[in-house]
Amino acid sequence: MALRMPAPDQSVLARRREIVAALREIVPGEGVIDAEEELRAYECDALSVYRQLPMVAVLPSTTEQVSRILRYCHDNKVRVVPRGAGTSLSGGALPLADGVLLGLGKFNKILDIDFANRTVTAQPGVTNLGISTAVASSGFYYAPDPSSQIACTIGGNVAENSGGVHSLKYGLTTNNVLGIEMVLVTGEVIRLGGKHLDSEGYDLLGLMIGSEGLLGVVTEVTVRILKKPSTARALLIGFPSNEAAGDCVAAIIAAGIIPGGMEMMDKPAIHATEDFVHAGYPLDVEALLIVELDGPKVEVDHLIERVAEIARARQSMMLRISESEEERVLFWAGRKSAFPAVGRITPDYMCMDGTIPRKKLPEVLARMRLLSEKHRLRFCNVFHAGDGNLHPLILFDANKSDELERAEKFGADILRLCVEVGGVLTGEHGVGIEKRDLMETMFDDIDLAQQLRIKCAFDPESLLNPGKVFPVLHRCAEMGRMVVSKGQLPFPDLPRF
């Protein structure tokens, strides 16, 4: 006998109709999506094991529309989840069943290119790679380059403080953004920074970068662009063990050499990537380093020799140097295709993101193998070795009864290990919901309370992206004081596929 489903609460339906109608007044035409099938496109981000349909999605195209949407939501106590391209790997854009999904995909224009000041001003929906492409003909580029740069947007990069393979030398998003326009939850539009290199007063720009959509909605970004180096060459270096490769990473940095990029892959990742891209990676090594050196030719040639000496002293099995720009790009094409390559060898995978001190690489890699045995799951290692930003990919099959749960526990143990050895929970993917319940492994109650007070200052009603980052529910009381109530999570049972 079929179960009788409870009838929808008529007051809830009436409120939803009211909200949808109000949003259509602000964004006419096809800018408001409320049909269930059409909302499926927004039910998750790249952490796709958790899914939730939003109450409604709205797609504004102007800052004035964003301002009106947020003002309406603030005045009517409606929760809002900002969303860029949905490439977040931490669940940062997971919608709420009773909230508005605010999509910024229509903010996709480059507004200004200023070579004299070496800046580009773009809307948040412009892709990371799109900025470099726009200035490439004049010999410039935008340095932070996440592996998802063909799809991820500059607004999302600001929200998560994204990095990339060249962040070792050129910094994360926070080191390359000069100014933003943003809309507060009250609808007020403010500007922080600009084309100038330094700003007076409190560093509110630094506060916003990496705030994961909890403090405001970014509608414009001004970034610094760099002149392409005159010479750039990459080395492929193979090692008989992960530990030897980790030792080499630490030794290169200790020698005072700062490569443009330094990435590491273990044997499973090497094989998956080579089968996918055919970049010429060696298949008989246990670990592979990609080391890029850039600058004047004489400097690059000298540093190549020094890196080769360091590698040979640490048991390197092979060393290959790019002889052309095409070959250098091919070396990196393999690394940047590692995630989709791994997707070909497993039904599902979970990409972790923790950062450790470089000298701890050999120890952490060895202990991760023990964790793999404990949880009975395979994993691949692909990571930004130069700055200790790990991206272990945990392989599992969600169709098997307990594998997702084991993958979650495996990932949590990896992140606890990162904190234990002096590292942090995230290097560039953000906290979102993935690491939210691990925040107390890194911060005590006083630390979290201070961070929450900042949230309260910008969003007293906790309407912007609630349930992300902080493992507590809270309310902001008078005079900026806060009452913390532990153990009551906004997503007690996260919806999974």
N, C-alpha and C positions, 0 to 999 in steps of 0.2 A: 504494500500500500504506500502510495506516495505521501511524503511528509507535507503537511500544510505549512507554507511559509508565512511568517507573521506579516500582516499588512503594513505597508510603509507608514511611518508617522506623518500624518498630514501637515503638522506644523513644520516639520523638517522640510518637506517638499515645498511648502509655501515659501519658506525662507530661501530655499535654493532658487525658486522661480524669481523671487524678488532680487536676489544677487545677480542672477543672469541678466535680468532686464536692466538693472543699473549699469552693468558692464557694457551692455550693447548700446546704451546711451553714450558711453564714453568712446567705445571702439566699434563703430558701425560696420556693416558689411559682414565679411567672413572672419572678423577678428576675435569672435567669441565662439568657443567650441564646447558644446554640452552633450553631444550624442555619445553614447557609451563606446561604440566602435571607433569613433574618431579620437576619443580620449586614450585609447590603447597605446597610441604613439608616445604618450607622456607618462606611462605607468611606472617607469623605472629609468635609472641612468645606467651606466656601464657596469655597476654592481647589480647585475640583473637577477640575482637570486632573491631579491626583495622587490615586491611589486605592489602598487596601490594605485587605483584609479583616482585622479583628483575629482573634486566636486565639479569644477569647471576650469577650462584653460582660456586665458586671454592673451592675445598677441598684439600688443601695441606697436606703433611704428614711430612715435615721437616722444620726446621727454615730457611734453605737456600731458600726453595721455598716461604715461607712467605715473606722473604726479597726481593726476585725478584718480587713478585706480587706487593708489596707496592711501590717498586722503579718504576715499570712500571706505576702504577696508578698515582704516584706523577708526573712523567715526562710527562704524557699525560692528566693530570687534570681529572682523573676518580675518582669518589667518592666511598668510601668503607665502608661497614657496617660489623664489626666483629660479629661473632655469636658462642656461645657455644652450650649448649643443648637446647636452646630456652625456658627455664623455667622462664625467666624474666616476672614479673607481671606488669612492667611499660612501656612496649613497647620499651625497650632499643634495641632490635634486629629487630625492624620493618625495612624491606628492603626499598630500593629506586628504583623506576622504571627505573632510569638512572644510577644506581650504581651497583657495584660488591658486592655480598654477600660472605664474607670470612668465611667459616665454619671450625671450629677447631676440629671437631669430631674425626679425625684420630690421634690426639695427645692424645692418651689414655694409655700411659705406665707410670708406676712408675719407675723412673730412679735410685733411690738410697734410701736405708733405713739405717740410721746411728743411732743405739741405743745409742752409746757412747755420741753423741752430741744431741740426742733426736730430730732428724730431719728426714723428708721425703722430697725427691725432686721428683716432678711429673710433667708430661706434663699437660697442661690446660684442656684436655678433660677427665681426670680421675675424676670419680664422688667423691663427698664429702664423701659418705659412703665407697667408695672403699679404701680410705686412712686408715680409721679406721679398716676396714676388713683386710688390708694387715699387720697390726701390732698387731692385737688382740691376736694372739697366744702367744705373748711375754708380754701381760699385758699392752699394750699401746693403746692410741686412739687419734683422732684429735677432739678437743673440740667443735668448732662451728658446729652446727647440724641443718641446716634449715629443715623445714618439708618436703621439696622436696629433701632431701639428697640422696635418692636412685637414683635420676635422675640428679640433678643439678651438675655442674662440678666445680672444684676448680678454673678454669680460670674465669668462670662466677661469682663465689664467690668473687674473687679479684676485678672484674669490678664493682660489686655492693656493696662491703663491707658487705657481708651477715652476718646474725647473727644466731639465733636459740634459742631453748628452754633453753639451758645452757649458753647463752651469759651473763646472769646477773653476774655470778661468774667468768667465764673464758674468757669473752671478745668476740668481733666481729672478723671478718677476719683480720682486721688491727692489732689486738693484738696477732695474731698467725701466721702471715707470716713473715719470716726472710729475704727472698730474691726472686727476680724474674729475669728472662731473658725476654727482650721485644724488639720488632722491631719497630723503629720509622717509620713515614710515608715516609721518604726518603729511607728506606731500611736498615738503619744502625741498627746493633744489639748491645744492651747495657745490662749490668748487674748492678743491684742495690741490695745491701746487699748480704747476703750469709748465711752460717751456723753460723756465729758469731752473738752475741746478739746485738752488737752496731755497727753503721757505722759512719764514719767521714763525715763532710761536711753537705750540705743541706739534709733534709729528703725527698729526691725524692721518696723513696719507699712509704712513707706515702701519698705523693701526688698522686701516681699512683693507690693506693688501693681506690676504689670508684670512679674512673674517668670515668666509664661507656663507655669505648672504644673510648673516644675522644682524647686521648693523645698518644696511642700506642697500639700494639697488644702483649699480653703476650704469650710467648711460653714455659715457664718453671717456676715452683713455688716451693720454699723451705718453708715448714711449720714446726712449732714446734709440737711435739707430747708429750703427757702427760702420766704419769703412772696412770692406773685406781685406783681410791680411794679404800681403803680396805673395806669400808662399804658405801652403798648408799641405802636409804629408802625413799619412797614417801608417802605423806599424801594426801588423798582426803578429802576436807573440803567443806561442803555444807552450803549455806547461804540463808536467806529469801529474800534478795534483792541484786542487783548489787552494791548498795551503801555500804552495810555492807561488802561485799567482798572487795570492793575497800579500805575501811577503814582498813581492816585487812592487806592488802598488805602494806599500808603505815606504819602501826604499827610494822609489822615484821622488815622492813628495819630500822625504827627508833630505834628499840631495839638493833641494831648492828648485826643482824643476816643476813648473805648473803647466801641464799640457792643456791644450784647448779642450780636450775631452779624453776621458780614460774609462772605458767600459769593460766589464768582465762577463763572460758567459761560461756555464759549466757544460759538461759533455752532452747531457740530454738536450739542452737548448741549442748547442752547436749543431747537432744532427738534425733537429727539427727545422732550424733556420736554413741550413745548407740545402736540405731537400726542397725547401720552399722558394729560396731566392737564388741559389747557386752563385754565392758570392766568392767562392774559392776558399772557404774555411777548411782547415785541416780536420780530418775525422779521427785521427789517431791520438789526440791529446785529451786530457781530462779537463783542462780549463784554457780559455782563450782571452787574451787582453787585446783590446783595440786602443792604441795610444795615438792621439793626434797632436802634432806640434805645429804651431803656426807663428808667423812673424817674418822678418827679413830672411832671405834665403841663407845667408851665412850663419845666422843664429839657428835656423831650423836644422841645417846640416850638422852643426856642432852638437845640438841636443839629441839628434837621432843617434849619433855615435855614443853619447853618454847613456842614453836609455838602453841601447843594445848591450853595452858593457854590464849595466845593472842586471838586465834580464839573464845574460849568460852566467853571471855569478849566482843566479838563483834557479839553476837547472832548466832553463828554457830549452825546449825540444826543437823549436822552429822559430824563425823570424823572417817576416816578409815585409818589405817597404813598398808603399805605393809609388809607382813610377809615372803616373799621369793623374790628372784630375778625375778622369773617368774611373780609374781604379780606386782612388780614394773614396769617391761617392759610392762605389759598389761595396767597399768594406762597410760603410755606414748603412747601406741599404739593408744588409743582412741584419744588423743590430736593430734598426728601426722597424723591421718586419718581424721581430721575434715573437711578439704577442700573438698576431694572427697565425704565425707559423706553429706555435704551440697549440693553437686552437684546432689544428688539423690532426693532432695525435691524441686528443682527449675530448670526451663529450662536454666537459665543463672544466673551467679552472678559475681559481680565485687569485688575483694579483695583490700581493701584500706590499706594504710601503713603510719601512722603518729605517732609521739612520743610526749608525754606530761610529765610534772613533775608528779611524783607519787601522790603527795598530791591533784592533780586536778582530779584524777580518778572519784570520786563520782560525781563531778560537770559535767564532760564531758559525763559520761554515761547517766546522766539524760537529758542533753541537746541533746544528740543523739536521744533519744526517741522522743523529740519534732521535730527534723528534719525529723524523719521517718514519723511522722504525716503530716508535711508540704509537703513532696514530695510523700506521699501516696505509700510508698514502705516498705516492710519488710526488716529486717536485722538481722544478727547473729553476736555475738561478740566472737571472739577467739583471744587471744592476750598474748604477753609476759608481764604479769602484773608487774614483778619485775623491769623492766627497762622502763615501761610506753610506750612500743611499741604496738600500737593498730593495729588490723587487722579486722575491721568490714567488714563483707561480705554483700554486698547489693544485694538483690534478685530481679530479674526482668525477663521479657520475651521479648526478642528482636523482637519477631514476632508481638508484640502489638505496635501500631504506635508510641507512645511517651515514652515508658518505658525506652528505652536506654538513651534518652535525660534526663529523670528525674533521672535516676541512676547516670549519669555524674554530674548533678547539685547537687544531694545529696552527692556524694563523694567529690566534690569541697567544699561544705559547711562544711563537716567533717574536711577536711584539713585546711580550714581557721580557724575553731574552735581550732584546735591543736595549730596553730601559735598564736592565740589570747590569749590563756592561758599560753603562754611561752614555747611552744613546737616547733617542727620542722616538715617540710613537709614529711620527709621520715626517717625511722629508719634503713631499710635494703633493701628495694626493689629498691631503686634508683629513680631518677626523670624521666628519659626517655622522652616519650611524654605525659605520663599520668599527670604529675605534672608540666610540662614545663611552661604552661601559668599561673601557680600560683606562680612562683618564685618571682614575684614582690610583693607578699603579705608578703614575708619574707625578701627580699633584696631590697635596694634602688639602684638607678642608679650607684652610686659609687661602691657599693659592687659587682654588676654584671659586671661592667667594669673591676674591678680588676681580677675577675675570668676569664673573657674572654681574658685578656692579657696573662694568663697562657696558655689557649688554643692556642692563636696566637704564643706563643714561641715554641710550639711543632708542630703545624700544621698551618702554615701561610695561606695556601690556603683553610682551612676548608674542607678537603677531608675526614677526619675520622669521621664517624657517625654524619654527619651534621644534624641539625634539632632537635637534642635531647638536653635536659637539659635547654638550654638558650632560652628565649622567644623573641629573636631578631636575625636578620641577621646581619652579620658584615663582614668587610674586614680588614685585618691587613696591615697597611701602614708601611712606612719606620721608622726605629728606634723603632720598637715595639709599635708604637702608633696605636690607633684603632678608627675607625669611627663606631658608632652604629646607625643603622637605625631601628627604632621601627615599629611595626605594619605590618611587612612583614614576615610572617611565612613560613618556608619551606613546611609545610603541612597545607595550609589554610583550606582545606576540607579533613579531614582524611578519607581514604577509609574504609568503614565498611562492615560487612557481610550483 
